[in-house]
Amino acid sequence: MRVTFARLFVVLPVLLLSACAQTSVRSQADTSAELRRQIEAVNREMEAAFNRGDLLAVARFYADDAVMMGPRGERVRGRAALDAYWQGVTNPRRWRLDVFDVGGSLTEAYQLGRSTLTTGTDGRERDSVTDFIVLWKRDAEGRWRIAVDMWPGGGS
């Protein structure tokens, strides 16, 4: 009987640690999947706003104190500048946001992706394609907002 109890005291902690580790890994995978789902859903909302020509709605996906940083040192910072930037897009046609990677937590996240933004008029369209890094944070109401938007290269 002593051998059984001795084994139990050795094996039980190992089994408990193993179960906790598996639960933690599973929980982490569930959180990652949920985070990606949420960020992808916001990307689809942004595309829809752009595609219907509501550029002010696109700007509202950014936090009031957000900053956009382009490849040549351009910076757009704050609500008024963000609104003006997006409303300054001429002849919007289509926007596609591809999600390469998402990470972080359910309150702060990063996204690596590619933007394909199409503008044009009179049958002549121009695609601007660029990779980007976005840092997301939740606002007071729990909605995802862009805090930092960086694209290292010019659109092609």
Wavefront OBJ file of the C-alpha trace (Angstrom):
o trace
v 0.000 0.000 0.000
v 2.878 2.365 0.767
v 4.264 1.994 -2.748
v 0.915 2.972 -4.250
v 0.654 6.126 -2.120
v 4.277 7.021 -2.842
v 3.655 6.662 -6.547
v 0.458 8.643 -6.258
v 2.314 11.539 -4.614
v 4.887 11.496 -7.425
v 2.544 10.901 -10.352
v -0.361 13.139 -9.278
v 1.611 16.429 -9.346
v 3.058 15.511 -12.745
v -0.411 14.752 -14.106
v -1.817 17.991 -12.663
v 1.029 20.054 -14.148
v 0.556 18.349 -17.495
v -3.191 19.008 -17.477
v -2.635 22.656 -16.531
v -0.072 23.089 -19.301
v -2.415 21.531 -21.874
v -5.283 23.740 -20.683
v -3.023 26.792 -20.844
v -1.876 25.960 -24.391
v -5.472 25.266 -25.447
v -6.650 28.485 -23.797
v -3.866 30.449 -25.483
v -4.772 28.940 -28.877
v -8.447 29.796 -28.300
v -7.507 33.386 -27.407
v -5.288 33.690 -30.498
v -8.043 32.362 -32.752
v -10.605 34.734 -31.214
v -8.243 37.691 -31.518
v -7.612 36.947 -35.190
v -11.352 36.559 -35.817
v -12.060 39.938 -34.208
v -9.314 41.792 -36.083
v -10.343 40.206 -39.392
v -13.952 41.261 -38.736
v -12.875 44.883 -38.160
v -10.832 44.725 -41.385
v -13.975 43.624 -43.271
v -15.916 46.554 -41.739
v -13.200 48.978 -42.838
v -13.252 47.571 -46.367
v -17.047 47.867 -46.502
v -16.939 51.522 -45.392
v -14.317 52.330 -48.034
v -16.106 50.356 -50.745
v -19.326 52.310 -50.178
v -17.334 55.574 -50.319
v -17.743 56.462 -46.629
v -14.193 57.640 -45.993
v -15.078 59.410 -42.755
v -16.264 56.040 -41.425
v -12.851 54.603 -42.364
v -11.157 57.386 -40.394
v -13.315 56.548 -37.356
v -11.637 53.145 -37.043
v -8.633 55.096 -35.745
v -8.313 56.254 -32.133
v -8.610 60.024 -31.698
v -4.890 60.216 -30.846
v -3.733 57.684 -33.463
v -0.731 58.214 -35.697
v -0.156 57.054 -39.273
v 3.453 56.824 -40.459
v 4.408 56.439 -44.111
v 7.674 55.515 -45.813
v 9.058 59.006 -46.347
v 8.595 60.229 -42.805
v 5.020 61.404 -43.327
v 3.001 61.515 -40.157
v -0.705 62.012 -39.732
v -1.652 62.459 -36.091
v -4.917 63.162 -34.311
v -8.592 63.154 -35.179
v -8.738 66.189 -37.490
v -5.688 65.108 -39.500
v -6.897 61.492 -39.779
v -10.337 62.634 -40.969
v -8.740 64.958 -43.542
v -6.347 62.252 -44.744
v -9.085 59.717 -45.419
v -11.504 62.244 -46.884
v -8.702 63.314 -49.204
v -8.657 59.945 -50.994
v -9.967 60.773 -54.460
v -12.180 58.482 -56.492
v -12.230 55.505 -54.103
v -13.175 52.208 -55.734
v -12.179 49.138 -53.718
v -10.081 48.221 -50.736
v -8.837 44.810 -49.717
v -7.005 44.149 -46.475
v -5.141 40.855 -46.239
v -4.298 39.630 -42.750
v -0.917 37.906 -42.529
v -0.505 37.710 -38.760
v -2.283 38.869 -35.610
v -0.957 38.697 -32.070
v -1.218 40.257 -28.658
v -4.106 40.088 -26.247
v -7.828 40.760 -26.333
v -7.146 44.379 -25.258
v -4.057 45.296 -27.337
v -3.031 43.649 -30.576
v -0.811 43.932 -33.612
v -1.592 43.072 -37.199
v 0.731 42.446 -40.136
v -0.981 42.673 -43.494
v -1.241 43.992 -47.004
v -3.463 46.783 -48.280
v -4.682 46.866 -51.877
v -6.463 50.182 -52.373
v -7.974 50.940 -55.772
v -8.869 54.429 -56.958
v -9.823 55.693 -60.374
v -12.286 57.311 -62.687
v -13.485 57.006 -66.288
v -12.483 53.359 -66.516
v -8.894 54.034 -65.453
v -8.010 52.485 -62.134
v -4.868 52.560 -60.039
v -3.951 50.002 -57.383
v -1.808 51.010 -54.446
v -0.411 47.888 -52.769
v 1.614 48.098 -49.579
v 2.415 45.939 -46.573
v 1.588 47.397 -43.173
v 1.845 47.019 -39.419
v -1.094 48.164 -37.296
v -1.245 48.400 -33.516
v -4.795 48.061 -32.201
v -6.256 49.007 -28.827
v -9.731 48.905 -27.393
v -11.560 52.160 -26.768
v -13.674 52.929 -23.684
v -16.667 51.150 -25.277
v -14.604 48.036 -26.027
v -14.321 48.587 -29.800
v -11.042 47.971 -31.607
v -9.359 51.185 -32.763
v -6.092 51.683 -34.605
v -3.477 53.378 -32.413
v -0.562 53.196 -34.869
v -0.638 52.502 -38.608
v 2.758 52.101 -40.333
v 3.555 51.183 -43.893
v 7.264 50.944 -44.657
v 7.191 51.189 -48.452
v 5.365 53.252 -51.002
v 2.386 51.792 -52.778
v 2.931 50.213 -56.156
l 1 2 3 4 5 6 7 8 9 10 11 12 13 14 15 16 17 18 19 20 21 22 23 24 25 26 27 28 29 30 31 32 33 34 35 36 37 38 39 40 41 42 43 44 45 46 47 48 49 50 51 52 53 54 55 56 57 58 59 60 61 62 63 64 65 66 67 68 69 70 71 72 73 74 75 76 77 78 79 80 81 82 83 84 85 86 87 88 89 90 91 92 93 94 95 96 97 98 99 100 101 102 103 104 105 106 107 108 109 110 111 112 113 114 115 116 117 118 119 120 121 122 123 124 125 126 127 128 129 130 131 132 133 134 135 136 137 138 139 140 141 142 143 144 145 146 147 148 149 150 151 152 153 154 155 156
